[in-house]
C-alpha cells in the first residue's frame, strides 16, 4: 500500500491518454520493418548500423530507479484512462507522476501560483496573437523576438534560467537534448530558435497545436513505420537549407533523475545533410540546489497538473548547458554519433552562467 502524500494544491485535472512521452517526443530510432513486409522510400534511413544484432527491447535505456520507499508502477495509474502499450517503435519511459514527481517541499502560496499562471497564459496568448507579425520580420529580428518571448514564458512560470555555453549562431545544425518537461521547448528556443520535431498528436492539442504548426514544427507519425524514411529525408532537407532543427532523441519524457538512451534515426538526418550536432543539457534544480522533478511531464500526467506544479514551485532554476558541437563527418554512422552526442550532453558543465 502506498503512503499518502501531500504537496502543492492542484486544480481539477482533465486527463488525457499519452503515448511515448511529452510534446517533443521524437521518432523511434531503430525502426526495422516487420519480416516479409516491403518498405517504400529511401532505404538509407532504415539501414541498420553495423554491429551485432540486438533485440529492439534492449533500446529502452537504463533501468529506472524510483525514489526509495515508493513502489514502481510501470503502467498508467488506475482511473487515468487508457494508455497505449509501449513497443519497440513507440518508446516509453517508466517514469510516472506517482513514482517520480516530488511533492511536499519548496512550494509557494496559492495566490502567487495563481498570479504566475495568469501571467503565463497571458504571455502565451500574446505570442499566439503576434505570430503573423513576427513571421514577417527578417531573420535576425525574428529570432530576437522569439528568444525574448520564450524567456518570458519560462520566467512568468516562476522559473529562473542559467545558461552556459553558446549556440551555433547560423547554418544548419541538429540540436539534441534530454527531455523532461514542456519547459524544455521554450528553453531550447531561447538559445537558438529552431524547427522542433514533435509527435503528430501535438498538432491536435488546443492552442499548443496551432502554435506549433505556425512555428514550423516537423510532425512525426510514429505509428507508421513506413513513413520513417520520408521523415528522415524531410528533416535532412530542412538542415541542408541552413535551418536549425531541435529534437529530443530519447523519444519520451523522463523525470530528470533517470534518463533514456538516445534513439538513432534523427542522427541519420544530420549525417545525410552533412551538418553538425549540438548536444544540450537541461537540468532543473530546486531552491536548495538539488535535482527537482517538479517540472517533469511524464507518464499519464496531464498538462494542467504539470502547469500547476511548475507555477507552485518555489526557487525553481533551469540550467541549460550548450556543449561544443560535434562537427559534420566526425562520426561514420548514426550509432556512434548518437552515443557521442548523449555522452557530451551528460558531461559536467562550467560552474557558472548567465542568470535570466
C-alpha positions in Angstrom: 0.0 0.0 0.0 1.3 3.4 -1.0 1.9 6.0 1.7 -0.4 9.0 1.4 1.5 12.1 0.2 0.9 15.8 0.4 2.1 18.5 -1.9 1.1 21.6 -3.8 -2.6 22.2 -4.2 -3.8 21.1 -7.6 -6.8 22.2 -9.6 -9.2 19.6 -11.1 -7.4 17.6 -13.6 -8.6 16.6 -17.0 -6.5 13.6 -18.0 -5.6 12.5 -21.5 -4.1 9.3 -22.7 -0.5 9.8 -23.8 1.9 7.5 -25.6 5.6 7.8 -25.7 6.2 11.0 -23.7 5.9 14.7 -24.0 5.2 17.2 -26.7 8.6 16.9 -28.2 8.8 13.1 -28.1 11.0 12.0 -31.1 10.6 9.4 -33.7 11.8 6.0 -32.5 15.2 5.4 -33.9 16.0 1.9 -34.8 12.8 1.2 -36.7 13.2 -2.1 -38.6 10.3 -3.3 -40.8 8.4 -6.5 -39.9 9.7 -9.6 -41.7 8.2 -10.0 -45.1 6.8 -6.5 -45.3 8.3 -4.3 -48.0 9.3 -0.7 -47.2 8.9 2.1 -49.7 11.1 5.2 -49.7 14.8 5.7 -49.2 16.4 2.7 -47.8 19.3 4.5 -46.2 17.3 5.8 -43.2 16.2 2.2 -42.3 19.6 0.5 -42.9 20.7 -0.9 -39.5 24.1 0.3 -38.2 27.0 -2.2 -38.3 27.5 -4.4 -35.3 25.8 -7.4 -33.7 22.1 -7.7 -34.0 20.1 -6.5 -31.0 16.6 -7.1 -29.7 14.8 -3.8 -30.1 13.7 -4.1 -26.5 17.3 -3.6 -25.5 17.0 0.0 -26.7 14.8 1.0 -23.8 17.7 2.6 -22.0 19.0 2.3 -18.4 16.8 0.8 -15.7 14.7 3.3 -13.9 15.2 3.7 -10.2 12.3 5.3 -8.3 12.7 7.1 -5.1 13.2 4.9 -2.0 10.0 3.9 -0.4 7.9 4.4 -3.5 6.7 1.4 -5.4 7.3 1.2 -9.1 4.3 1.5 -11.3 5.2 0.8 -15.0 1.7 1.3 -16.4 -0.9 4.0 -16.3 -2.4 4.9 -12.9 -5.8 3.4 -12.3 -8.6 5.7 -13.5 -6.3 7.7 -15.6 -7.7 6.5 -18.9 -6.3 4.1 -21.5 -2.5 4.2 -22.1 -1.1 2.7 -25.2 1.2 -0.2 -24.5 4.9 0.5 -25.2 6.5 -1.1 -28.2 9.9 -1.1 -29.8 8.7 1.6 -32.2 6.9 3.8 -29.6 9.5 4.2 -26.8 8.0 4.9 -23.3 9.8 5.8 -20.1 8.9 4.0 -16.9 8.6 7.4 -15.1 5.2 8.3 -13.7 3.9 11.2 -11.5 3.3 8.8 -8.6 6.8 7.3 -8.7 8.9 10.3 -9.7 7.4 13.7 -9.2 8.3 15.3 -5.9 5.8 17.0 -3.6 5.6 18.4 -0.1 8.5 20.9 -0.2 9.6 24.1 -1.8 6.0 25.2 -2.7 4.9 28.8 -2.9 1.5 30.0 -1.8 -1.7 29.6 -3.8 -2.2 33.4 -4.5 1.3 33.7 -6.0 0.8 30.5 -8.0 -2.4 31.8 -9.4 -0.7 35.1 -10.4 2.0 33.2 -12.2 -0.5 31.0 -14.0 -2.5 34.1 -15.2 0.7 35.8 -16.4 1.9 32.7 -18.2 -1.4 32.3 -20.0 -1.4 36.0 -20.9 2.2 35.7 -22.4 1.2 32.6 -24.4 -1.9 34.3 -25.7 0.1 37.4 -26.7 2.7 35.2 -28.5 -0.1 33.5 -30.5 -1.6 36.8 -31.5 1.8 38.2 -32.6 2.8 35.2 -34.7 1.6 36.7 -38.0 3.6 39.9 -37.3 6.8 38.2 -36.1 6.7 35.9 -39.2 7.1 39.0 -41.5 10.2 40.2 -39.8 13.7 39.5 -41.2 15.6 36.6 -39.7 17.8 38.4 -37.1 14.9 40.4 -35.7 12.5 37.4 -35.8 14.9 35.3 -33.8 15.5 38.0 -31.3 11.7 38.3 -30.6 11.3 34.6 -30.4 14.1 34.4 -27.8 12.5 37.1 -25.8 9.1 35.6 -25.9 10.4 32.1 -24.9 12.3 33.5 -22.0 9.2 35.4 -20.9 7.2 32.1 -21.0 9.7 30.5 -18.7 10.1 33.5 -16.4 6.4 34.1 -15.9 6.1 30.5 -14.8 8.4 31.3 -11.9 11.5 29.6 -13.3 14.9 31.2 -13.4 17.3 30.2 -16.1 21.1 29.7 -16.0 22.7 29.4 -19.5 26.2 28.2 -20.1 28.0 27.8 -23.4 27.0 29.2 -26.8 24.7 28.0 -29.6 26.0 27.8 -33.1 24.7 31.1 -34.4 24.0 30.4 -38.1 23.7 27.5 -40.5 22.1 24.1 -40.4 22.5 22.2 -37.1 20.7 19.4 -35.3 20.2 20.4 -31.6 19.5 17.5 -29.3 18.7 17.3 -25.6 17.3 15.1 -22.9 13.5 15.5 -22.5 12.0 16.2 -19.0 9.3 18.9 -19.4 7.2 21.0 -21.7 9.6 23.8 -20.4 12.4 22.2 -22.5 10.9 23.6 -25.7 10.9 27.3 -24.8 14.3 26.9 -23.2 15.9 25.5 -26.4 14.2 28.2 -28.5 15.6 30.8 -26.1 19.1 29.9 -27.0 18.7 29.2 -30.7 15.2 29.3 -32.4 14.8 26.1 -34.4 12.2 24.0 -36.0 11.0 21.4 -33.4 10.5 17.8 -34.1 7.3 16.6 -32.4 4.8 13.7 -32.5 1.8 14.1 -34.7 -0.6 14.1 -31.8 0.6 17.6 -30.8 -1.0 19.1 -33.9 -4.4 18.4 -32.3 -3.7 19.9 -28.9 -5.7 23.1 -28.1 -3.7 26.3 -28.6 -0.3 24.5 -28.4 -1.0 22.5 -31.6 -1.8 25.6 -33.6 1.2 27.5 -32.2 3.5 24.6 -33.0 2.2 24.3 -36.6 2.7 28.1 -37.2 6.2 27.8 -35.8 7.2 25.3 -38.4 7.2 22.2 -36.2 8.1 19.0 -38.1 5.4 16.5 -37.1 6.2 12.8 -37.0 3.6 10.0 -37.3 5.2 7.4 -35.0 2.5 4.8 -35.7 3.6 4.5 -39.3 6.9 2.7 -39.7 6.7 3.1 -43.5 6.8 6.9 -43.1 10.2 6.9 -41.3 12.4 7.2 -44.4 10.4 10.1 -45.7 10.5 11.8 -42.2 14.3 11.5 -42.1 14.7 12.9 -45.6 12.3 15.8 -44.7 14.4 16.7 -41.7 17.6 16.4 -43.7 16.2 18.8 -46.3 15.5 21.4 -43.7 19.0 21.0 -42.3 20.5 21.3 -45.8 18.6 24.6 -46.2 20.5 26.1 -43.4 17.9 25.9 -40.7 18.3 24.6 -37.1 16.3 21.6 -36.1 15.7 20.7 -32.4 14.8 17.2 -31.2 14.6 15.0 -28.1 16.2 11.7 -29.2 15.1 9.8 -26.1 11.7 9.6 -27.7 9.9 10.1 -24.4 10.0 12.3 -21.3 11.9 11.2 -18.3 11.8 12.5 -14.8 15.3 14.1 -14.7 16.7 11.6 -12.2 16.7 8.8 -14.7 17.4 9.1 -18.5 16.7 7.1 -21.6 19.0 6.1 -24.4 19.3 8.4 -27.5 17.5 6.8 -30.4 19.4 6.9 -33.6 17.1 7.7 -36.6 17.2 11.5 -36.2 21.0 11.4 -36.3 20.8 9.9 -39.8 19.3 13.2 -41.0 22.3 15.1 -39.7 24.6 12.6 -41.5 22.7 12.8 -44.7 22.7 16.7 -44.6 26.3 17.0 -43.6 25.6 19.3 -40.6 27.0 19.3 -37.0 25.1 18.1 -34.0 25.0 20.3 -30.9 24.1 18.5 -27.6 22.3 20.5 -24.9 21.9 19.6 -21.3 18.8 20.7 -19.4 18.6 20.2 -15.7 16.0 21.5 -13.2 17.0 22.3 -9.6 15.1 23.4 -6.5 15.9 26.2 -4.1 18.4 24.1 -2.2 20.3 23.1 -5.4 19.1 19.5 -5.5 17.7 18.0 -8.8 14.0 18.8 -9.0 11.4 16.6 -10.7 8.6 19.2 -10.2 8.7 20.3 -13.9 8.6 16.6 -15.1 5.8 15.9 -17.6 5.8 12.1 -17.5 3.6 9.1 -17.9 -0.1 9.8 -17.6 0.4 13.3 -16.2 -1.9 16.0 -17.6 -0.8 19.3 -18.9 -2.9 21.3 -16.4 -1.4 19.3 -13.5 2.1 19.9 -14.8 1.5 23.6 -15.3 0.1 24.0 -11.7 3.1 22.1 -10.3 5.6 24.4 -12.0 3.9 27.7 -11.1 3.5 26.4 -7.5 7.2 25.6 -7.1 9.5 28.0 -5.2 13.0 28.8 -6.3 13.0 26.6 -9.4 16.0 27.0 -11.7 16.5 25.6 -15.2 20.2 25.0 -16.1 20.8 25.0 -19.8 24.3 23.8 -20.9 25.2 24.1 -24.6 28.0 21.7 -25.3 30.5 22.1 -28.2 29.0 20.9 -31.5 30.1 17.6 -33.0 31.5 18.5 -36.4 29.9 17.1 -39.6 31.8 14.0 -40.7 33.3 13.4 -37.2 31.4 10.1 -36.8 30.9 7.4 -39.5 27.4 6.2 -38.6 24.4 7.2 -36.6 25.1 4.7 -33.8 28.4 6.4 -32.9 27.1 9.9 -33.5 24.1 9.3 -31.1 26.4 7.8 -28.5 28.8 10.7 -28.7 26.0 13.3 -28.5 24.5 11.7 -25.4 27.9 11.4 -23.8 28.7 15.0 -24.4 25.2 16.2 -23.2 25.9 14.4 -19.9 29.3 15.9 -19.3 29.6 18.3 -16.3 29.3 21.8 -17.5 31.0 25.0 -16.3 30.2 26.1 -12.8 28.7 29.5 -13.7 26.5 31.1 -16.3 24.1 33.9 -17.1 21.0 34.0 -14.8 17.9 35.3 -16.6 
